Amino acid sequence: KGLDGIERDYNDVLQGENGLRIIEINALNEIVSENIMRPPQNGENINMTIDAEVQEKLYESVEKIVNDAGFEGGGAVIMDVYTGDILSLVSYPEYDSNVMTEGDNRQKIAEYRNDSRNPFLNKVTEGLYTPGSIVKPYIAAAALQEGVIGPRDEIISRGTLEVPNPYNPSNPSIFTDWKAHGAVDVRRALAMSSNIYFYIIGGGYDDIPGLGISRIEEYMRKFGFGKEIDNDLFRGVPGTVPNPEWKEKIFDDIWRLGDTYFTAIGQYGFQTTPLQVVRAVSAIANKGMLLEPN
């Protein structure tokens, strides 16, 4: 029985059934008679959506990026934004399934097991990564939908955001942007990836109330973050959308405004899989359908 991939989930369909043949031999080991009691049954065919040429090119691209940048590994996935068909899925480095099936190349198997790059980990469905600014379009969509900000409303980014400290007024909390962007509306904030814009629409500041962590979590889950995918083949892991309950459990501490700010730019404890990200992107591309990959 397959332990991974298509064979794991569709083994009953693929494997078919063994046949039964009875052979009678004499003392000289010669066949006297032979009867087929039950003919073997072939398994059914399964048609995959994977495009072999696209898969090959994507693998080459991921391999080159990983090696040129000195990364441990990487993953990439291409999905049809209207159907959910997976056209290519690459997890690098990969392992040779034939080596594992045959089981006699113990040296190679040991190399796989001891490889710090985790070749057995499907980095697209099971690899967890901090998304960073990838989440900003979804924070923007939530803020526009909830009326926190209008599409033409501007927020000024001077490079830093100073939040008063009620317990120590001389030591305010400072939240930084990667540069001073000036006055930005939602389109420019996305184009420039302004952290301060998203701090404010996420957590609030002055007369802008912000979404707050509860609504941020609600909308992130609507776009598929922090949830398992409802397909056994691509289920993977749910990831994490940080919230007060999560922080109390992990750090035994209360939630603070800064936690909301950092969650709104995809930092802090936010973790996603590449497949979750491609689903969320497709939901924007197809005007709101969160597709199940297949």
Phi, psi and omega per residue, in radians:
K1 nan 2.363 3.130
G2 -1.143 2.490 -3.127
L3 -1.858 -0.056 -3.120
D4 -2.705 2.821 3.040
G5 1.136 -2.658 -3.107
I6 -1.036 -0.700 -3.098
E7 -1.101 -0.554 3.140
R8 -1.163 -0.754 -3.008
D9 -1.618 -0.375 -3.086
Y10 -2.150 0.448 -3.103
N11 -1.015 -0.733 -3.111
D12 -1.082 -0.529 3.139
V13 -1.405 -0.674 -3.014
L14 -1.433 -0.539 -2.889
Q15 -1.292 -0.439 -3.092
G16 1.207 -2.781 -3.138
E17 -2.355 2.474 3.060
N18 -1.214 2.592 3.055
G19 -1.604 3.080 3.125
L20 -2.299 2.155 3.126
R21 -2.261 2.309 3.121
I22 -1.889 2.200 -3.121
I23 -2.090 2.278 3.070
E24 -1.838 2.211 3.126
I25 -2.140 2.739 3.111
N26 -1.698 -3.020 -3.082
A27 -1.132 -0.350 3.122
L28 -1.615 0.199 3.128
N29 1.133 0.508 3.086
E30 -1.712 2.498 3.139
I31 -1.289 2.147 3.118
V32 -1.644 -0.760 3.126
S33 -2.629 2.750 -3.113
E34 -2.569 2.238 -3.137
N35 -2.344 2.313 3.044
I36 -1.588 1.962 -3.124
M37 -1.471 -0.595 3.128
R38 -2.584 2.036 -3.119
P39 -1.224 2.603 3.095
P40 -1.190 2.637 3.127
Q41 -2.029 2.180 3.076
N42 -1.211 2.599 3.029
G43 -1.258 2.908 3.137
E44 -1.401 2.733 3.062
N45 -1.460 2.578 3.030
I46 -2.150 2.187 3.125
N47 -1.620 2.141 -3.112
M48 -1.630 2.687 3.077
T49 -1.515 -0.154 -3.116
I50 -1.083 2.277 3.049
D51 -1.626 2.013 -3.015
A52 -1.048 -0.706 -3.119
E53 -1.213 -0.727 3.100
V54 -1.130 -0.701 3.120
Q55 -1.053 -0.767 -3.128
E56 -1.106 -0.802 -3.118
K57 -1.177 -0.688 3.139
L58 -1.154 -0.696 3.102
Y59 -1.069 -0.776 3.125
E60 -1.063 -0.689 -3.134
S61 -1.156 -0.799 3.134
V62 -1.107 -0.773 3.127
E63 -1.018 -0.758 -3.117
K64 -1.167 -0.775 -3.135
I65 -1.082 -0.796 -3.132
V66 -1.066 -0.827 -3.085
N67 -1.242 -0.686 3.138
D68 -1.159 -0.641 -3.087
A69 -1.540 -0.191 -3.109
G70 1.306 0.484 3.108
F71 -1.361 2.828 3.073
E72 -1.277 -0.648 -3.093
G73 -3.010 -3.001 -3.134
G74 -3.007 2.967 3.113
G75 -2.593 2.716 3.114
A76 -2.681 2.623 -3.138
V77 -2.562 2.473 3.059
I78 -2.111 2.189 -3.107
M79 -2.232 2.438 3.029
D80 -1.187 2.110 -3.017
V81 -1.305 -0.124 3.135
Y82 -1.854 -0.426 -3.090
T83 -2.033 -0.365 -3.045
G84 1.470 0.036 3.123
D85 -1.123 2.277 3.067
I86 -1.488 1.995 -3.109
L87 -1.552 -0.475 3.106
S88 -2.799 2.459 3.097
L89 -2.526 2.101 -3.055
V90 -2.191 2.248 2.979
S91 -2.134 2.098 -3.053
Y92 -2.097 2.379 -0.057
P93 -1.353 2.723 3.112
E94 -1.827 3.040 3.073
Y95 -2.110 2.772 3.136
D96 -1.490 1.954 -3.104
S97 -1.128 -0.484 3.110
N98 -1.132 -0.629 3.097
V99 -1.074 -0.721 -3.127
M100 -1.263 -0.625 -3.129
T101 -1.174 -0.810 -3.118
E102 -1.255 -0.673 2.989
G103 1.280 0.091 -3.068
D104 -1.721 -0.213 3.106
N105 -1.583 1.352 -3.039
R106 -1.131 -0.553 3.136
Q107 -1.131 -0.777 -3.137
K108 -1.175 -0.707 3.120
I109 -1.076 -0.724 3.102
A110 -1.097 -0.664 3.103
E111 -1.091 -0.761 3.098
Y112 -1.037 -0.819 -3.055
R113 -1.162 -0.535 -3.085
N114 -1.698 0.018 -3.104
D115 -1.293 2.079 -3.124
S116 -1.147 -0.227 -3.132
R117 -1.463 -0.023 3.057
N118 0.960 1.125 -3.135
P119 -1.129 -0.368 3.126
F120 -1.400 -0.203 -3.133
L121 -1.482 2.114 3.022
N122 -1.341 1.793 -2.992
K123 -1.240 -0.277 3.120
V124 -1.424 -0.689 -3.085
T125 -1.797 -0.386 -3.047
E126 -2.139 -0.166 3.101
G127 -1.396 2.248 -3.140
L128 -1.850 2.268 -3.061
Y129 -2.408 2.636 3.062
T130 -1.311 2.098 -2.993
P131 -1.313 -0.510 -3.100
G132 1.100 -2.420 -2.998
S133 -1.177 -0.122 3.061
I134 -0.963 -0.533 -3.058
V135 -1.428 -0.171 -3.026
K136 -1.047 -0.691 3.091
P137 -1.039 -0.545 -3.106
Y138 -1.397 -0.581 3.000
I139 -1.130 -0.726 3.111
A140 -1.097 -0.788 3.130
A141 -1.058 -0.724 3.129
A142 -1.127 -0.779 -3.107
A143 -1.138 -0.679 3.096
L144 -1.192 -0.758 -3.135
Q145 -1.099 -0.665 -3.088
E146 -1.533 -0.011 3.114
G147 1.281 0.322 3.098
V148 -1.174 -0.614 -3.116
I149 -2.537 2.632 3.052
G150 -1.683 2.840 -3.081
P151 -1.114 -0.418 -3.135
R152 -1.863 -0.069 3.116
D153 -1.167 2.445 -3.098
E154 -1.958 2.555 3.017
I155 -2.152 2.372 -3.101
I156 -1.574 2.171 3.048
S157 -1.819 1.935 3.108
R158 -1.700 0.136 3.127
G159 1.781 -0.448 3.085
T160 -2.449 2.687 3.067
L161 -2.191 2.120 -3.063
E162 -1.835 2.112 -3.138
V163 -1.933 2.125 -3.105
P164 -1.031 2.529 3.083
N165 -1.786 1.867 -3.075
P166 -1.123 -0.379 -3.114
Y167 -1.585 -0.395 -3.137
N168 -2.604 1.449 -3.049
P169 -0.976 -0.450 -3.132
S170 -1.399 -0.068 -3.100
N171 -2.273 1.228 -3.129
P172 -1.207 2.806 3.055
S173 -1.490 2.302 -3.104
I174 -1.979 2.207 3.095
F175 -2.035 2.280 -2.973
T176 -1.867 2.700 2.963
D177 -1.846 2.951 -3.141
W178 -1.402 -0.244 2.983
K179 -2.924 2.901 3.055
A180 -1.423 1.991 -3.060
H181 -1.625 -0.211 -3.052
G182 1.353 -2.668 -3.127
A183 -1.375 2.147 -3.120
V184 -2.301 2.387 2.957
D185 -1.626 -3.043 -3.013
V186 -1.103 -0.662 -3.136
R187 -1.155 -0.815 -3.136
R188 -1.200 -0.614 3.122
A189 -1.090 -0.684 3.091
L190 -1.221 -0.756 -3.118
A191 -1.108 -0.671 -3.101
M192 -1.620 -0.143 -3.093
S193 0.957 0.918 -3.112
S194 -1.289 2.005 3.117
N195 -1.123 -0.753 -3.055
I196 -1.096 -0.688 3.083
Y197 -0.970 -0.789 -3.072
F198 -1.395 -0.497 2.964
Y199 -0.957 -0.829 -2.992
I200 -1.277 -0.795 3.136
I201 -1.256 -0.362 3.093
G202 -1.431 -0.906 -3.040
G203 -1.876 -0.241 -3.141
G204 1.586 2.718 3.107
Y205 -2.984 2.353 -3.103
D206 0.925 -2.122 -3.059
D207 -1.580 0.099 3.072
I208 -1.748 2.012 -3.014
P209 -1.218 -0.508 -3.084
G210 1.375 2.850 3.140
L211 -1.239 -0.708 -3.002
G212 1.462 2.739 -3.015
I213 -1.152 -0.551 -3.113
S214 -1.139 -0.785 3.137
R215 -1.283 -0.574 3.052
I216 -1.038 -0.840 3.133
E217 -1.077 -0.747 -3.139
E218 -0.997 -0.826 -3.105
Y219 -1.289 -0.617 3.086
M220 -1.051 -0.709 3.130
R221 -1.218 -0.563 3.067
K222 -1.080 -0.555 3.107
F223 -1.561 0.110 3.004
G224 1.683 0.026 3.121
F225 -1.399 2.552 3.106
G226 1.267 0.281 -3.110
K227 -2.325 2.538 3.010
E228 -1.206 2.600 3.086
I229 -1.484 2.356 -3.021
D230 -1.458 1.064 3.107
N231 -2.753 2.054 -3.040
D232 -0.991 -0.648 -3.087
L233 -1.159 -0.560 -3.069
F234 -2.090 0.341 -3.000
R235 -1.025 -0.934 3.096
G236 1.092 -2.481 -3.108
V237 -2.103 2.688 -3.046
P238 -1.347 -0.435 -3.044
G239 1.348 -2.926 -3.058
T240 -2.445 2.241 2.866
V241 -1.868 1.933 -3.040
P242 -1.051 2.508 3.056
N243 -2.669 3.003 -3.087
P244 -1.016 -0.671 -3.140
E245 -1.137 -0.726 3.106
W246 -1.074 -0.782 -3.105
K247 -1.142 -0.712 3.133
E248 -1.101 -0.690 -3.127
K249 -1.217 -0.745 -3.042
I250 -1.442 -0.741 -3.008
F251 -1.998 -0.078 -3.102
D252 0.913 0.868 -3.074
D253 -2.534 2.825 -3.127
I254 -1.461 2.795 3.105
W255 -1.419 2.435 -3.129
R256 -2.184 2.860 -3.124
L257 -0.980 -0.717 -3.139
G258 -1.054 -0.537 3.094
D259 -1.133 -0.687 3.093
T260 -1.163 -0.760 3.105
Y261 -0.965 -0.872 -3.068
F262 -1.224 -0.569 3.067
T263 -1.131 -0.626 -3.113
A264 -1.183 -0.282 3.056
I265 -1.961 0.328 3.026
G266 1.315 0.430 3.138
Q267 -1.921 -2.677 -3.139
Y268 1.095 -2.152 -3.106
G269 -1.719 0.202 -3.114
F270 -1.112 2.227 3.080
Q271 -2.427 2.350 -3.121
T272 -2.382 2.882 2.988
T273 -1.781 2.689 3.071
P274 -0.984 -0.598 -3.141
L275 -1.191 -0.627 3.055
Q276 -1.085 -0.709 -3.119
V277 -1.131 -0.780 -3.106
V278 -1.168 -0.554 3.059
R279 -1.154 -0.763 -3.124
A280 -1.125 -0.715 3.097
V281 -1.097 -0.721 -3.130
S282 -1.123 -0.564 3.126
A283 -1.136 -0.535 3.034
I284 -1.303 -0.745 -3.093
A285 -1.134 -0.604 -3.084
N286 -1.797 0.286 3.042
K287 1.179 0.669 2.901
G288 2.018 0.022 3.132
M289 -1.586 2.064 3.056
L290 -1.563 1.851 -2.983
L291 -1.530 2.599 2.962
E292 -1.568 2.193 -3.141
P293 -1.160 2.563 3.123
N294 -2.610 nan nan
